[in-house]
Amino acid sequence: MEFLEMQILGTQELILIIVVVLLLFGASKIPELARNLGRGVAEFKKAQKEAEMELRDLEKDLKASKEEKRKKLEKIAKDLGINPEGKSDEELLEEINKALSESKRG
């Protein structure tokens, strides 16, 4: 409930914060602090973009490996005389295993 009761900083609060910063660091240090803050934000955004790119690359790799797996399953199924159309990977695997176990017996 307390979180819902919090309000955005008003003008008086912002002025008080600015005065405290000026008193703590002095007017000559403010531009340096602002530059450092800007650099920090820029580094954070850069790292965030790199992480997003790596995640997209990983998703592409996973999708490609899934498609390769499906192609291999379909090839094995066709080699065993199984029609792969309309079947999930699990169903194909089950039929392939069944066909292989039957060929071992026969």
C-alpha positions in Angstrom: 0.0 0.0 0.0 2.8 2.4 0.8 4.1 2.0 -2.8 0.8 3.2 -4.2 0.8 6.2 -2.0 4.2 7.4 -3.2 4.2 10.4 -5.5 6.5 11.6 -8.2 9.0 14.2 -7.0 7.7 17.7 -7.0 9.4 21.0 -7.8 10.4 21.6 -4.2 11.9 18.2 -3.8 14.0 18.6 -7.0 15.3 22.0 -5.9 16.3 20.5 -2.5 18.1 17.7 -4.2 20.0 20.1 -6.5 21.0 22.3 -3.5 22.3 19.3 -1.6 24.3 18.1 -4.6 25.8 21.6 -5.1 26.7 21.7 -1.4 28.2 18.2 -1.4 30.2 18.4 -4.7 30.5 22.1 -5.5 29.5 23.8 -8.7 32.8 22.9 -10.4 32.2 19.1 -10.0 28.7 19.0 -11.4 29.7 19.0 -15.1 32.2 16.1 -14.4 29.5 14.2 -12.5 27.0 14.7 -15.4 29.6 13.5 -17.9 30.3 10.4 -15.8 26.6 9.7 -15.4 26.1 10.1 -19.2 29.0 7.7 -19.9 27.6 5.2 -17.5 24.2 5.4 -19.1 25.8 5.0 -22.6 27.8 2.0 -21.4 24.6 0.4 -20.0 22.7 1.0 -23.2 25.6 -0.5 -25.3 25.7 -3.6 -23.1 21.9 -3.9 -23.3 22.0 -3.8 -27.1 24.9 -6.4 -27.2 22.9 -8.7 -24.9 19.8 -8.4 -27.1 21.9 -9.2 -30.2 23.4 -12.2 -28.6 19.9 -13.4 -27.6 18.6 -13.0 -31.1 21.6 -14.9 -32.4 21.0 -17.7 -29.9 17.3 -17.9 -30.9 18.4 -18.2 -34.6 20.8 -20.9 -33.8 18.2 -22.9 -31.8 15.7 -22.5 -34.6 18.2 -23.7 -37.2 19.3 -26.7 -35.1 15.6 -27.6 -34.6 15.0 -27.4 -38.4 18.1 -29.6 -39.0 16.9 -32.1 -36.5 13.5 -32.3 -38.2 15.2 -32.8 -41.6 17.3 -35.6 -40.2 14.2 -37.2 -38.6 12.3 -37.0 -41.9 15.2 -38.5 -43.9 15.5 -41.5 -41.4 11.7 -41.9 -41.5 11.6 -42.0 -45.3 14.5 -44.4 -45.4 12.4 -46.7 -43.2 9.3 -46.3 -45.3 7.5 -44.0 -42.8 5.5 -41.0 -44.1 6.6 -38.0 -41.9 3.9 -35.6 -43.0 1.6 -34.4 -40.3 3.5 -36.0 -37.5 5.3 -34.3 -34.6 9.0 -35.0 -33.9 7.9 -37.2 -31.0 5.6 -39.2 -33.1 8.2 -39.7 -35.7 10.8 -40.8 -33.1 8.3 -43.3 -31.8 7.6 -44.7 -35.2 11.3 -44.8 -36.1 12.1 -46.7 -32.9 9.2 -49.1 -33.5 10.4 -49.7 -37.0 13.9 -50.3 -35.9 12.9 -52.7 -33.1 10.8 -54.6 -35.6 13.6 -54.9 -38.1 15.9 -56.2 -35.3 13.4 -59.0 -34.6 12.7 -59.8 -38.2 
